[in-house]
Amino acid sequence: MTLNHAIQRLMVLDAIVEDPDLVWLGTGEEKSTHLTTLLRIEPADLPHIPTGEGDGRTVRYFPDRLPIGIHPAGRGVVVYVVTDPWLDEFRLFLLRHAALLRALPAWTLRIVVPPHYPDIGQRAKQVVWNQLMTPLKTDILDELRWYFEQARAHPAPSRSGDLDERFYGARDAFSEPRFKALYRVWKEDGDTAFTACRSHALDEAVTAGAGRVETLELGHRYGHLSPLVAVA
């Protein structure tokens, strides 16, 4: 076990002890079984990563290996541990969990923030708003779909090739981290990735109080555990 993995597990533990009354689901099998059987959530709405092509295509559910808590009243608590200051992986996590959040009757997104990333909690909340709660208009989505198709067909574009200025204009317009994360998920899931971009369900849930975005800022560091990890 690496130091980073050990520290991440401790941070997850900190997030769990905040709600000892919740049923915490740890493994992918536990989460899949509980959410599809008891909460009647469709398998397609579970976080997943497809691998392979054609007949060899398989789906791995809950690739992030982070716990989900379920309150007896039905509220789900989705935990994310911040591990990079750029929040690129967090954007992917949000996109893969968007359908699950929409399917839950009530939900809390708990962002666990380590102390060595100053102001990361507020930036993470801004990423949630930008990635999931700012729907795009139809004409922008149409242009985005066109651009993604062109970008996949031309992974190394050159102005000396057969691409016109529309492509390069779209590349500039869609150069923000939000669209880069969406492109990665689109390559995995196709046009279903755009659902999170057009839906108002999550921002409406937050407005109504059914959805919550919170940060758990840890007030201590874990560097003193390095010797223990080295001999584990």
C-alpha positions as a Markdown table, in Angstrom:
| # | Residue | x | y | z |
|---|---|---|---|---|
| 1 | Met | 0.0 | 0.0 | 0.0 |
| 2 | Thr | 1.4 | 3.4 | -0.9 |
| 3 | Leu | 1.3 | 6.4 | 1.4 |
| 4 | Asn | -1.2 | 8.1 | -0.8 |
| 5 | His | -3.6 | 5.2 | -0.7 |
| 6 | Ala | -3.1 | 4.8 | 3.1 |
| 7 | Ile | -3.9 | 8.5 | 3.7 |
| 8 | Gln | -6.9 | 8.3 | 1.4 |
| 9 | Arg | -8.3 | 5.5 | 3.4 |
| 10 | Leu | -7.9 | 7.5 | 6.6 |
| 11 | Met | -9.6 | 10.4 | 5.0 |
| 12 | Val | -12.5 | 8.2 | 3.9 |
| 13 | Leu | -12.8 | 6.9 | 7.5 |
| 14 | Asp | -13.0 | 10.5 | 8.7 |
| 15 | Ala | -15.9 | 11.0 | 6.3 |
| 16 | Ile | -17.7 | 7.9 | 7.4 |
| 17 | Val | -17.6 | 8.6 | 11.2 |
| 18 | Glu | -19.5 | 11.8 | 10.5 |
| 19 | Asp | -22.6 | 9.7 | 10.0 |
| 20 | Pro | -22.5 | 6.5 | 12.1 |
| 21 | Asp | -26.2 | 5.9 | 11.6 |
| 22 | Leu | -25.9 | 5.5 | 7.9 |
| 23 | Val | -25.5 | 2.1 | 6.2 |
| 24 | Trp | -22.2 | 2.4 | 4.5 |
| 25 | Leu | -21.7 | 0.5 | 1.3 |
| 26 | Gly | -18.0 | -0.2 | 0.5 |
| 27 | Thr | -17.6 | -2.7 | -2.4 |
| 28 | Gly | -18.9 | -2.3 | -5.9 |
| 29 | Glu | -21.1 | -5.3 | -5.4 |
| 30 | Glu | -22.7 | -4.0 | -2.3 |
| 31 | Lys | -23.4 | -0.6 | -3.9 |
| 32 | Ser | -24.8 | -2.2 | -7.1 |
| 33 | Thr | -27.0 | -4.6 | -5.2 |
| 34 | His | -28.4 | -2.1 | -2.7 |
| 35 | Leu | -29.0 | 0.7 | -5.2 |
| 36 | Thr | -30.6 | -1.4 | -7.9 |
| 37 | Thr | -32.6 | -3.8 | -5.6 |
| 38 | Leu | -33.7 | -1.6 | -2.7 |
| 39 | Leu | -33.8 | 1.9 | -4.4 |
| 40 | Arg | -34.8 | 0.6 | -7.8 |
| 41 | Ile | -32.1 | 2.5 | -9.6 |
| 42 | Glu | -31.4 | 1.4 | -13.1 |
| 43 | Pro | -27.9 | -0.2 | -13.7 |
| 44 | Ala | -27.3 | 2.2 | -16.5 |
| 45 | Asp | -27.5 | 5.1 | -13.9 |
| 46 | Leu | -24.7 | 3.6 | -11.8 |
| 47 | Pro | -21.2 | 5.1 | -12.1 |
| 48 | His | -19.2 | 2.9 | -14.5 |
| 49 | Ile | -16.4 | 2.7 | -16.9 |
| 50 | Pro | -16.8 | 0.6 | -20.1 |
| 51 | Thr | -13.8 | -1.3 | -21.4 |
| 52 | Gly | -13.3 | -3.2 | -24.6 |
| 53 | Glu | -15.1 | -3.1 | -27.9 |
| 54 | Gly | -17.9 | -5.1 | -29.6 |
| 55 | Asp | -18.6 | -8.5 | -28.1 |
| 56 | Gly | -15.7 | -8.0 | -25.7 |
| 57 | Arg | -17.1 | -4.8 | -24.1 |
| 58 | Thr | -17.6 | -5.0 | -20.4 |
| 59 | Val | -18.6 | -2.5 | -17.7 |
| 60 | Arg | -16.9 | -1.9 | -14.4 |
| 61 | Tyr | -19.2 | -0.3 | -11.8 |
| 62 | Phe | -18.0 | 2.2 | -9.2 |
| 63 | Pro | -14.5 | 2.4 | -10.4 |
| 64 | Asp | -13.6 | 5.1 | -7.8 |
| 65 | Arg | -13.8 | 2.7 | -4.9 |
| 66 | Leu | -15.3 | 5.2 | -2.5 |
| 67 | Pro | -18.1 | 4.5 | -0.1 |
| 68 | Ile | -21.7 | 5.5 | -0.4 |
| 69 | Gly | -23.9 | 5.9 | 2.7 |
| 70 | Ile | -27.6 | 5.3 | 2.7 |
| 71 | His | -29.9 | 6.9 | 5.3 |
| 72 | Pro | -32.9 | 4.8 | 6.4 |
| 73 | Ala | -35.1 | 7.6 | 5.0 |
| 74 | Gly | -33.4 | 7.1 | 1.6 |
| 75 | Arg | -30.9 | 10.0 | 1.4 |
| 76 | Gly | -27.7 | 8.9 | -0.2 |
| 77 | Val | -24.3 | 10.3 | 0.9 |
| 78 | Val | -21.7 | 10.2 | -1.9 |
| 79 | Val | -18.2 | 10.7 | -0.7 |
| 80 | Tyr | -15.3 | 12.1 | -2.7 |
| 81 | Val | -11.7 | 12.5 | -1.4 |
| 82 | Val | -9.8 | 15.3 | -3.1 |
| 83 | Thr | -6.4 | 14.0 | -4.1 |
| 84 | Asp | -5.2 | 16.5 | -6.7 |
| 85 | Pro | -5.3 | 20.3 | -6.6 |
| 86 | Trp | -6.4 | 20.7 | -10.2 |
| 87 | Leu | -9.7 | 18.7 | -9.6 |
| 88 | Asp | -9.6 | 17.1 | -13.0 |
| 89 | Glu | -10.4 | 13.6 | -11.6 |
| 90 | Phe | -13.2 | 15.2 | -9.5 |
| 91 | Arg | -14.8 | 16.4 | -12.7 |
| 92 | Leu | -14.8 | 12.9 | -14.1 |
| 93 | Phe | -16.2 | 11.6 | -10.8 |
| 94 | Leu | -19.1 | 14.1 | -11.0 |
| 95 | Leu | -20.0 | 13.2 | -14.5 |
| 96 | Arg | -20.0 | 9.5 | -13.7 |
| 97 | His | -22.2 | 10.1 | -10.6 |
| 98 | Ala | -24.6 | 12.6 | -12.1 |
| 99 | Ala | -27.2 | 10.0 | -13.2 |
| 100 | Leu | -27.0 | 8.3 | -9.7 |
| 101 | Leu | -27.6 | 11.7 | -8.0 |
| 102 | Arg | -30.5 | 12.4 | -10.2 |
| 103 | Ala | -32.0 | 9.0 | -9.4 |
| 104 | Leu | -31.7 | 9.3 | -5.6 |
| 105 | Pro | -34.7 | 10.8 | -3.8 |
| 106 | Ala | -32.3 | 12.9 | -1.7 |
| 107 | Trp | -28.6 | 13.2 | -1.7 |
| 108 | Thr | -25.5 | 14.7 | -0.1 |
| 109 | Leu | -22.2 | 15.1 | -2.0 |
| 110 | Arg | -19.6 | 15.2 | 0.7 |
| 111 | Ile | -16.2 | 16.5 | -0.5 |
| 112 | Val | -13.4 | 15.5 | 1.9 |
| 113 | Val | -10.8 | 18.2 | 1.8 |
| 114 | Pro | -7.2 | 17.6 | 3.0 |
| 115 | Pro | -5.5 | 20.6 | 4.9 |
| 116 | His | -2.6 | 20.9 | 2.5 |
| 117 | Tyr | -4.7 | 22.2 | -0.4 |
| 118 | Pro | -5.6 | 25.8 | 0.6 |
| 119 | Asp | -9.1 | 27.0 | -0.5 |
| 120 | Ile | -9.7 | 23.7 | -2.3 |
| 121 | Gly | -13.1 | 23.3 | -0.7 |
| 122 | Gln | -14.6 | 26.4 | -2.2 |
| 123 | Arg | -13.0 | 25.6 | -5.6 |
| 124 | Ala | -14.5 | 22.1 | -5.4 |
| 125 | Lys | -17.9 | 23.5 | -4.9 |
| 126 | Gln | -17.4 | 25.8 | -7.8 |
| 127 | Val | -16.5 | 22.8 | -9.9 |
| 128 | Val | -19.7 | 21.1 | -8.9 |
| 129 | Trp | -21.7 | 24.1 | -10.0 |
| 130 | Asn | -19.9 | 24.5 | -13.2 |
| 131 | Gln | -19.9 | 20.8 | -14.2 |
| 132 | Leu | -23.3 | 19.6 | -13.1 |
| 133 | Met | -25.6 | 22.6 | -12.3 |
| 134 | Thr | -25.1 | 24.9 | -15.2 |
| 135 | Pro | -27.0 | 23.3 | -18.1 |
| 136 | Leu | -26.0 | 24.1 | -21.7 |
| 137 | Lys | -28.4 | 25.2 | -24.4 |
| 138 | Thr | -29.3 | 22.9 | -27.2 |
| 139 | Asp | -27.4 | 24.8 | -29.9 |
| 140 | Ile | -24.2 | 24.7 | -27.8 |
| 141 | Leu | -24.7 | 20.9 | -27.2 |
| 142 | Asp | -25.2 | 20.4 | -30.9 |
| 143 | Glu | -21.9 | 22.2 | -31.7 |
| 144 | Leu | -20.2 | 20.3 | -28.8 |
| 145 | Arg | -21.3 | 17.0 | -30.2 |
| 146 | Trp | -20.0 | 17.9 | -33.7 |
| 147 | Tyr | -16.7 | 19.0 | -32.2 |
| 148 | Phe | -16.3 | 15.8 | -30.2 |
| 149 | Glu | -16.9 | 13.7 | -33.3 |
| 150 | Gln | -14.3 | 15.7 | -35.2 |
| 151 | Ala | -11.8 | 15.6 | -32.4 |
| 152 | Arg | -12.1 | 11.8 | -32.2 |
| 153 | Ala | -11.7 | 11.5 | -35.9 |
| 154 | His | -8.7 | 13.8 | -36.0 |
| 155 | Pro | -6.6 | 13.1 | -32.8 |
| 156 | Ala | -3.7 | 15.2 | -34.0 |
| 157 | Pro | -5.2 | 18.0 | -36.1 |
| 158 | Ser | -3.1 | 20.3 | -38.3 |
| 159 | Arg | -4.1 | 23.5 | -40.0 |
| 160 | Ser | -2.6 | 22.0 | -43.2 |
| 161 | Gly | -5.2 | 19.2 | -43.1 |
| 162 | Asp | -8.8 | 19.1 | -44.2 |
| 163 | Leu | -10.3 | 20.8 | -41.1 |
| 164 | Asp | -11.8 | 24.2 | -41.5 |
| 165 | Glu | -12.0 | 27.2 | -39.2 |
| 166 | Arg | -15.2 | 25.9 | -37.6 |
| 167 | Phe | -13.1 | 23.1 | -35.9 |
| 168 | Tyr | -10.5 | 25.4 | -34.6 |
| 169 | Gly | -13.0 | 27.9 | -33.4 |
| 170 | Ala | -14.8 | 25.1 | -31.5 |
| 171 | Arg | -11.6 | 23.9 | -30.1 |
| 172 | Asp | -10.9 | 27.3 | -28.6 |
| 173 | Ala | -14.5 | 27.6 | -27.3 |
| 174 | Phe | -14.5 | 24.2 | -25.7 |
| 175 | Ser | -11.0 | 24.3 | -24.2 |
| 176 | Glu | -12.2 | 24.7 | -20.6 |
| 177 | Pro | -11.7 | 21.8 | -18.1 |
| 178 | Arg | -15.4 | 21.3 | -18.0 |
| 179 | Phe | -15.5 | 20.2 | -21.7 |
| 180 | Lys | -12.2 | 18.3 | -21.5 |
| 181 | Ala | -13.7 | 16.1 | -18.8 |
| 182 | Leu | -16.9 | 15.7 | -20.7 |
| 183 | Tyr | -15.0 | 14.6 | -23.8 |
| 184 | Arg | -13.3 | 11.8 | -21.8 |
| 185 | Val | -16.7 | 10.6 | -20.6 |
| 186 | Trp | -18.3 | 11.0 | -24.0 |
| 187 | Lys | -15.6 | 8.7 | -25.6 |
| 188 | Glu | -16.6 | 6.1 | -23.0 |
| 189 | Asp | -20.4 | 6.4 | -23.0 |
| 190 | Gly | -21.4 | 8.3 | -26.2 |
| 191 | Asp | -24.2 | 10.8 | -26.3 |
| 192 | Thr | -25.6 | 9.7 | -22.9 |
| 193 | Ala | -22.8 | 11.8 | -21.4 |
| 194 | Phe | -24.7 | 14.9 | -22.5 |
| 195 | Thr | -27.6 | 14.2 | -20.2 |
| 196 | Ala | -25.9 | 15.8 | -17.3 |
| 197 | Cys | -25.3 | 18.9 | -19.4 |
| 198 | Arg | -28.9 | 19.6 | -20.3 |
| 199 | Ser | -30.7 | 18.6 | -17.1 |
| 200 | His | -31.8 | 21.0 | -14.4 |
| 201 | Ala | -32.6 | 18.2 | -12.0 |
| 202 | Leu | -29.6 | 18.6 | -9.7 |
| 203 | Asp | -29.7 | 22.4 | -9.3 |
| 204 | Glu | -33.4 | 22.1 | -8.7 |
| 205 | Ala | -32.8 | 19.5 | -6.0 |
| 206 | Val | -30.3 | 21.8 | -4.3 |
| 207 | Thr | -32.8 | 24.7 | -4.4 |
| 208 | Ala | -35.5 | 22.4 | -2.9 |
| 209 | Gly | -33.2 | 21.1 | -0.2 |
| 210 | Ala | -33.2 | 17.5 | -1.4 |
| 211 | Gly | -29.6 | 17.9 | -2.7 |
| 212 | Arg | -26.7 | 19.1 | -0.7 |
| 213 | Val | -23.1 | 19.8 | -1.5 |
| 214 | Glu | -20.8 | 20.0 | 1.5 |
| 215 | Thr | -17.1 | 20.0 | 2.3 |
| 216 | Leu | -15.5 | 18.1 | 5.2 |
| 217 | Glu | -12.3 | 20.0 | 5.9 |
| 218 | Leu | -9.9 | 17.8 | 7.8 |
| 219 | Gly | -8.0 | 19.7 | 10.5 |
| 220 | His | -5.0 | 17.4 | 10.8 |
| 221 | Arg | -2.3 | 16.0 | 8.5 |
| 222 | Tyr | -1.3 | 12.4 | 8.0 |
| 223 | Gly | 2.4 | 12.8 | 7.2 |
| 224 | His | 3.4 | 11.5 | 10.6 |
| 225 | Leu | 2.1 | 8.1 | 9.5 |
| 226 | Ser | 4.7 | 7.7 | 6.8 |
| 227 | Pro | 6.9 | 5.3 | 8.9 |
| 228 | Leu | 4.0 | 3.1 | 9.6 |
| 229 | Val | 3.1 | 2.9 | 5.9 |
| 230 | Ala | 6.7 | 2.0 | 5.0 |
| 231 | Val | 6.6 | -1.1 | 7.1 |
| 232 | Ala | 3.0 | -2.2 | 6.5 |
